[in-house]
């Protein structure tokens, strides 16, 4: 999807929508806002102007689907994606575990999250649920293939997130995820670049985004210290230029720490979006 054309001779401006990551439950995983108070997070996101929310889900069975549908509808919000990492961080379910039984349970949990995402038209994120790679690469790939096959059957895009070396030892870079997608050779699978992780793993963030190109399916923004953009040293002008260059049109999600507190972090994220990204896109049309 592309936006209206800019000045004569200019390329169309990609239409991107802002989203923010919330958590339905309290979590040991830090960069989630209003964790354990989802309704408050939804109302705050809508109040400041976000178009969508990403929800981190431990187990979809924890959530009242009909109530969530009513809340999203009443607030005019869409569900951009379902994050699955809490299945690992909270329950220890790992797609790459050495124990086959745990891998099976992790796949089943991922499928449940995928079904939940399908209900709302969102993507599903394959990030922290892969944990640490204790099984063989082929066993890990088989678990991934099962997840992707199920998502394909439900019409859901799987977004695989490269995560830095201090959190996992498997798929740390854009290049590694690109190679994995080639090995999977299946269905709707895309890359989820996260600027916080890229700041650690990629030599030049914008160059890696350009190489990922059309494989980008979702984007996470967080500064070098995982706070809202502007709180660290990442050059978001270069990030935006790279996404413009590859024509990325999709969700731009803020996955950030609740620092100094949830509400302030949400408002800082929105300020970054509205004062820089949205403003520049309007200015080029």
Secondary structure, DSSP 4 states (H G I P E B T S, - for coil): -B----STTPPPPBP-EEEEEEESS--SSSS-BSTT-HHHHHHHHHHHT-SEEEEE-S-GGGS-HHHHHHHHHHHT-EEEEEE-THHHHTT---TT-SSHHHHHHHHHHHHHHHHHHHHHT-EEEESGGG-S--S-HHHHHHHHHHHHHHHHHHT--EEEEP--TTT-SS--SHHHHHHHHHHH--SSEEEEEEHHHHHHH-SSHHHHHHHHGGGEEEEEE--TTSSSTTSS---HHHHHHHHHHTT--SEEEE-----S-HHHHHHHHHHHIIIIIHHHHHHH-
